């Protein structure tokens, strides 16, 4: 009994020292954990990808004017029918031809002290052509002009099959956002722990417009055989994402 009591007395300081050292280690680990914290950063990324258009949208019109409304309409109908036939032949298979607008408007003369007087009527029939073969655009314009169209209301190029371009733009925008989050974390002396949320802000594919033009039947037929030159250029596909990342930082 005396032996065991002495042994306990001898080991008592050692056990207390070990316990104190363990408590000190726990306090140090707790202090290190407390010196680092988590926060969230919100970043955005955007990207632009260029792609060649695959579709042209051309709007032509036949405009006629006559003192008699019925005659203005009749002349317009005859010329528009000829334009549609010519456009279909020049655009080839797969092209879409549709009427996109029609109007018949009286033209007035205004004199002081007198009511407005109708002098004539203007009939207008617009036809929109959607063409997949871009090499035929100039040919379609020339054919329409030769058949009686006397106004080009608009020409734009777009991209119907845009999946690959949109995916490329979205991937680049996402990489840019992730890189921004890493830079912020490293600047704060930490690291990105995880991505909490990613939202696509949207993709934008603006068409390439071409200025409208007025032309007459005689001037078009006078120009010999070359098709009207048309350059489609390239389109810009834009994508933007917003990313929320959880970042571990040093406090």
Sine and cosine of phi, psi and omega as CSV:
sin_phi,cos_phi,sin_psi,cos_psi,sin_omega,cos_omega
0.00,0.00,-0.67,0.74,0.01,-1.00
-0.90,0.43,-0.59,0.81,-0.02,-1.00
-0.90,0.43,-0.73,0.68,0.00,-1.00
-0.91,0.42,-0.59,0.80,0.03,-1.00
-0.91,0.42,-0.65,0.76,0.01,-1.00
-0.92,0.40,-0.63,0.77,0.02,-1.00
-0.89,0.45,-0.65,0.76,0.02,-1.00
-0.90,0.44,-0.66,0.75,0.02,-1.00
-0.91,0.42,-0.60,0.80,-0.02,-1.00
-0.94,0.34,-0.62,0.78,-0.04,-1.00
-0.99,0.14,-0.25,0.97,-0.06,-1.00
-0.83,0.55,-0.76,0.65,0.01,-1.00
-0.90,0.44,-0.59,0.81,0.01,-1.00
-0.91,0.42,-0.70,0.71,-0.01,-1.00
-0.90,0.44,-0.66,0.75,0.02,-1.00
-0.91,0.42,-0.59,0.81,0.02,-1.00
-0.92,0.39,-0.65,0.76,0.02,-1.00
-0.90,0.43,-0.66,0.75,0.01,-1.00
-0.89,0.45,-0.65,0.76,0.01,-1.00
-0.91,0.41,-0.63,0.78,0.02,-1.00
-0.91,0.42,-0.64,0.77,0.04,-1.00
-0.89,0.46,-0.67,0.74,0.02,-1.00
-0.90,0.43,-0.60,0.80,0.03,-1.00
-0.92,0.40,-0.63,0.78,0.04,-1.00
-0.90,0.44,-0.68,0.73,0.03,-1.00
-0.88,0.47,-0.63,0.77,0.00,-1.00
-0.91,0.41,-0.63,0.77,0.02,-1.00
-0.91,0.43,-0.71,0.70,0.02,-1.00
-0.88,0.47,-0.66,0.75,0.03,-1.00
-0.90,0.43,-0.58,0.81,0.03,-1.00
-0.92,0.38,-0.61,0.79,0.05,-1.00
-0.91,0.41,-0.67,0.74,0.01,-1.00
-0.90,0.43,-0.60,0.80,-0.03,-1.00
-0.95,0.31,-0.33,0.94,-0.04,-1.00
-0.99,0.17,-0.12,0.99,0.03,-1.00
-0.85,-0.52,0.64,-0.77,-0.02,-1.00
-0.68,-0.74,0.18,-0.98,0.00,-1.00
-0.95,-0.32,0.65,-0.76,0.10,-0.99
-0.62,-0.78,0.11,-0.99,0.00,-1.00
-0.85,-0.53,0.61,-0.79,0.07,-1.00
-0.85,-0.53,0.57,-0.82,0.03,-1.00
-0.90,-0.44,0.85,-0.53,-0.03,-1.00
-0.76,-0.65,0.29,-0.96,0.05,-1.00
-0.78,-0.62,0.42,-0.91,0.06,-1.00
-0.67,-0.74,0.61,-0.79,0.04,-1.00
-0.67,-0.74,0.42,-0.91,-0.04,-1.00
-0.51,-0.86,0.45,-0.89,0.04,-1.00
-0.79,-0.61,0.79,-0.61,0.03,-1.00
-0.87,-0.49,0.72,-0.70,0.03,-1.00
-0.99,-0.10,0.66,-0.76,0.01,-1.00
-0.57,-0.82,0.47,-0.88,0.03,-1.00
-0.99,0.14,0.69,-0.73,0.02,-1.00
-0.92,0.39,0.40,-0.92,0.04,-1.00
-0.84,-0.54,0.02,1.00,-0.06,-1.00
-0.60,-0.80,0.64,-0.77,0.11,-0.99
-0.90,-0.43,0.67,-0.74,0.05,-1.00
-0.88,-0.47,0.92,-0.39,-0.10,-1.00
-0.88,-0.48,0.77,-0.63,0.05,-1.00
-0.90,-0.43,0.86,-0.51,0.01,-1.00
-0.91,-0.41,0.34,-0.94,0.02,-1.00
-0.57,-0.82,0.50,-0.87,0.14,-0.99
-0.94,-0.35,0.85,-0.52,-0.01,-1.00
-0.88,-0.47,0.83,-0.56,0.03,-1.00
-0.79,-0.61,0.47,-0.88,-0.03,-1.00
-0.67,-0.74,0.70,-0.72,0.00,-1.00
-0.43,-0.90,0.45,-0.89,0.04,-1.00
-0.92,0.40,-0.40,0.92,0.02,-1.00
-0.96,-0.28,0.77,-0.64,-0.06,-1.00
-0.88,0.47,-0.69,0.73,-0.02,-1.00
-0.90,0.44,-0.64,0.77,0.00,-1.00
-0.93,0.36,-0.59,0.81,0.06,-1.00
-0.89,0.46,-0.66,0.75,0.03,-1.00
-0.92,0.39,-0.71,0.70,-0.05,-1.00
-0.89,0.46,-0.71,0.71,0.02,-1.00
-0.89,0.45,-0.64,0.76,0.00,-1.00
-0.90,0.43,-0.67,0.74,-0.01,-1.00
-0.88,0.47,-0.69,0.72,-0.01,-1.00
-0.89,0.45,-0.71,0.70,-0.02,-1.00
-0.94,0.34,-0.62,0.79,0.01,-1.00
-0.91,0.42,-0.63,0.77,0.04,-1.00
-0.87,0.49,-0.67,0.75,0.04,-1.00
-0.91,0.41,-0.63,0.77,0.00,-1.00
-0.90,0.44,-0.69,0.72,-0.01,-1.00
-0.88,0.47,-0.69,0.73,0.03,-1.00
-0.88,0.47,-0.71,0.70,-0.02,-1.00
-0.91,0.42,-0.64,0.77,-0.01,-1.00
-0.92,0.40,-0.69,0.73,0.02,-1.00
-0.87,0.50,-0.67,0.74,-0.01,-1.00
-0.92,0.39,-0.65,0.76,-0.05,-1.00
-0.97,0.22,-0.52,0.85,-0.06,-1.00
-0.97,0.22,-0.45,0.89,0.02,-1.00
0.99,0.10,-0.01,-1.00,-0.03,-1.00
-0.92,0.38,0.55,-0.83,0.02,-1.00
1.00,-0.01,-0.24,0.97,0.03,-1.00
-0.97,0.25,0.55,-0.84,0.02,-1.00
-0.95,-0.30,0.81,-0.59,0.01,-1.00
-0.85,-0.53,0.82,-0.58,-0.02,-1.00
-0.54,-0.84,0.45,-0.89,0.09,-1.00
-0.97,0.23,0.80,-0.60,-0.05,-1.00
-0.91,-0.41,-0.03,1.00,0.04,-1.00
-0.02,-1.00,0.53,-0.85,0.05,-1.00
-0.50,-0.87,0.66,-0.75,0.05,-1.00
-0.48,-0.88,0.45,-0.89,0.12,-0.99
-0.71,-0.71,0.93,-0.36,-0.14,-0.99
-0.85,-0.52,0.75,-0.66,0.11,-0.99
-0.96,0.27,0.55,-0.83,0.05,-1.00
-0.96,-0.28,0.78,-0.63,-0.12,-0.99
-0.94,-0.34,0.45,-0.89,0.19,-0.98
-0.90,-0.43,0.77,-0.63,-0.05,-1.00
-0.94,-0.33,0.79,-0.61,0.06,-1.00
-0.80,-0.60,0.60,-0.80,-0.04,-1.00
-0.90,0.43,0.75,-0.66,0.03,-1.00
0.98,0.19,0.17,0.99,-0.01,-1.00
-0.68,-0.73,0.49,-0.87,0.04,-1.00
-0.92,0.38,0.41,-0.91,0.03,-1.00
-0.86,0.50,0.59,-0.81,0.00,-1.00
-0.89,-0.46,0.74,-0.67,0.05,-1.00
-0.98,0.20,0.81,-0.58,0.00,-1.00
-0.97,-0.24,-0.49,0.87,-0.02,-1.00
-0.25,-0.97,0.04,-1.00,0.03,-1.00
-0.79,-0.61,0.63,-0.77,0.03,-1.00
-0.90,-0.43,0.86,-0.50,0.07,-1.00
-0.98,-0.21,0.67,-0.74,-0.04,-1.00
-0.70,-0.72,0.80,-0.60,0.03,-1.00
-0.80,-0.60,0.89,-0.46,-0.04,-1.00
-0.97,-0.23,0.66,-0.75,0.00,-1.00
-0.82,-0.58,0.77,-0.64,0.03,-1.00
-0.96,-0.29,0.76,-0.65,-0.03,-1.00
-0.89,-0.45,0.81,-0.59,0.07,-1.00
-0.96,-0.29,0.88,-0.48,-0.17,-0.99
-0.86,-0.51,0.78,-0.63,0.05,-1.00
-1.00,0.01,-0.41,0.91,0.03,-1.00
-1.00,-0.09,0.98,-0.19,-0.11,-0.99
-0.93,0.37,-0.31,0.95,0.03,-1.00
-0.95,0.32,-0.21,0.98,-0.05,-1.00
-0.99,-0.13,-0.04,1.00,-0.11,-0.99
-0.88,0.47,-0.77,0.63,0.02,-1.00
-0.87,0.49,-0.62,0.79,0.02,-1.00
-0.90,0.44,-0.63,0.78,0.02,-1.00
-0.91,0.41,-0.68,0.73,0.03,-1.00
-0.86,0.51,-0.72,0.69,-0.02,-1.00
-0.91,0.42,-0.65,0.76,0.01,-1.00
-0.90,0.43,-0.66,0.75,0.01,-1.00
-0.91,0.42,-0.68,0.73,0.02,-1.00
-0.89,0.46,-0.69,0.72,0.01,-1.00
-0.91,0.41,-0.43,0.90,-0.02,-1.00
-1.00,0.03,-0.18,0.98,0.05,-1.00
0.74,-0.67,-0.10,0.99,0.07,-1.00
-0.94,0.34,0.67,-0.75,-0.01,-1.00
-0.78,-0.63,0.33,0.94,0.08,-1.00
-0.44,-0.90,0.72,-0.69,0.20,-0.98
-0.96,-0.27,0.95,-0.31,-0.07,-1.00
-0.98,0.20,-0.45,0.89,0.00,-1.00
-0.02,-1.00,0.48,-0.87,0.08,-1.00
-0.61,-0.79,0.81,-0.59,0.00,-1.00
-0.66,-0.76,0.50,-0.87,0.05,-1.00
-0.92,-0.39,0.65,-0.76,-0.04,-1.00
-0.63,-0.77,0.06,-1.00,-0.02,-1.00
-0.83,-0.56,0.95,-0.33,0.02,-1.00
-0.98,0.20,-0.74,0.67,-0.02,-1.00
-1.00,-0.03,0.99,0.16,-0.14,-0.99
-0.95,-0.32,0.20,0.98,-0.10,-0.99
-0.86,0.50,-0.75,0.66,-0.04,-1.00
-0.89,0.45,-0.67,0.74,0.00,-1.00
-0.90,0.43,-0.67,0.74,0.00,-1.00
-0.91,0.41,-0.64,0.76,0.02,-1.00
-0.90,0.44,-0.66,0.75,0.04,-1.00
-0.88,0.47,-0.71,0.70,0.00,-1.00
-0.90,0.44,-0.65,0.76,-0.02,-1.00
-0.92,0.40,-0.65,0.76,0.01,-1.00
-0.90,0.44,-0.69,0.72,0.00,-1.00
-0.91,0.42,-0.63,0.78,0.02,-1.00
-0.91,0.42,-0.64,0.77,0.01,-1.00
-0.91,0.41,-0.68,0.74,0.04,-1.00
-0.88,0.47,-0.63,0.78,0.00,-1.00
-0.91,0.42,-0.67,0.74,0.02,-1.00
-0.90,0.44,-0.69,0.73,0.01,-1.00
-0.90,0.44,-0.63,0.78,0.03,-1.00
-0.90,0.44,-0.64,0.77,0.04,-1.00
-0.88,0.48,-0.68,0.74,0.00,-1.00
-0.89,0.45,-0.64,0.77,0.02,-1.00
-0.91,0.41,-0.65,0.76,0.01,-1.00
-0.89,0.46,-0.69,0.73,0.01,-1.00
-0.89,0.46,-0.71,0.71,-0.02,-1.00
-0.89,0.46,-0.71,0.71,-0.01,-1.00
-0.91,0.41,-0.60,0.80,0.04,-1.00
-0.89,0.45,-0.55,0.83,0.02,-1.00
-1.00,0.09,0.08,1.00,0.02,-1.00
0.98,0.22,0.44,0.90,-0.03,-1.00
-0.73,-0.69,-0.49,-0.87,-0.04,-1.00
-0.48,-0.88,0.32,-0.95,0.09,-1.00
-0.99,0.17,0.84,-0.54,0.00,-1.00
-0.99,0.12,-0.74,0.68,-0.01,-1.00
-0.29,-0.96,0.33,-0.94,0.11,-0.99
-1.00,-0.04,0.86,-0.51,-0.06,-1.00
-0.99,0.12,-0.67,0.74,-0.10,-0.99
-0.37,-0.93,0.59,-0.80,0.10,-0.99
-0.73,-0.68,0.76,-0.65,0.03,-1.00
-0.80,-0.60,0.70,-0.72,0.09,-1.00
-1.00,0.09,0.85,-0.53,0.00,-1.00
-0.98,0.19,-0.27,0.96,0.05,-1.00
0.80,-0.60,0.33,-0.94,0.10,-0.99
-0.89,-0.46,0.53,-0.85,-0.06,-1.00
-0.76,-0.65,0.78,-0.63,-0.01,-1.00
-0.79,-0.62,1.00,0.08,-0.03,-1.00
-0.95,0.32,0.63,-0.78,0.09,-1.00
-0.96,0.29,0.35,-0.94,0.07,-1.00
-1.00,-0.09,0.95,-0.30,-0.03,-1.00
-0.99,0.13,0.48,-0.88,0.12,-0.99
-0.84,-0.54,0.69,-0.73,-0.09,-1.00
-0.85,0.52,0.54,-0.84,0.05,-1.00
-0.95,0.32,0.28,-0.96,-0.03,-1.00
-0.53,-0.85,0.46,-0.89,0.13,-0.99
-0.92,-0.39,0.67,-0.74,0.05,-1.00
-0.49,-0.87,0.41,-0.91,-0.01,-1.00
-0.97,-0.26,0.34,-0.94,-0.04,-1.00
-0.90,0.43,-0.65,0.76,-0.06,-1.00
-0.92,0.40,-0.67,0.74,-0.04,-1.00
-0.91,0.41,-0.55,0.84,-0.01,-1.00
-0.94,0.33,-0.66,0.75,-0.02,-1.00
-0.96,0.29,-0.39,0.92,0.02,-1.00
-0.94,0.33,-0.52,0.85,0.03,-1.00
-0.96,0.26,0.75,-0.66,-0.25,-0.97
-0.88,0.47,-0.95,-0.30,-0.24,-0.97
-0.91,-0.41,-0.37,0.93,-0.09,-1.00
-0.93,0.38,0.65,-0.76,0.05,-1.00
-0.94,0.35,0.48,-0.88,0.09,-1.00
-0.86,0.51,0.82,-0.57,-0.03,-1.00
-0.95,0.32,0.75,-0.66,0.02,-1.00
-0.69,-0.72,0.80,-0.60,0.03,-1.00
-0.94,-0.35,0.81,-0.58,-0.09,-1.00
-0.99,0.13,-0.45,0.89,-0.01,-1.00
0.93,0.37,-0.40,-0.92,0.02,-1.00
-0.80,-0.60,0.34,-0.94,0.02,-1.00
-0.95,-0.31,0.46,-0.89,0.09,-1.00
-0.96,-0.28,0.86,-0.51,0.06,-1.00
-0.98,-0.22,0.90,-0.44,-0.05,-1.00
-0.96,-0.29,0.62,-0.79,0.07,-1.00
-0.69,-0.73,0.53,-0.85,0.01,-1.00
-0.61,-0.79,0.68,-0.73,0.05,-1.00
-0.76,-0.64,0.42,-0.91,0.11,-0.99
-0.86,-0.50,0.76,-0.65,-0.10,-1.00
-0.83,-0.55,0.71,-0.71,0.09,-1.00
-0.92,-0.38,0.87,-0.50,-0.04,-1.00
-0.86,-0.51,0.58,-0.82,0.09,-1.00
-1.00,-0.06,0.80,-0.60,-0.11,-0.99
-0.86,-0.52,0.72,-0.69,0.11,-0.99
-1.00,-0.05,0.83,-0.55,-0.06,-1.00
-0.80,-0.60,0.35,-0.94,0.04,-1.00
-1.00,0.07,0.79,-0.61,0.00,-1.00
-1.00,0.00,0.00,0.00,0.00,0.00
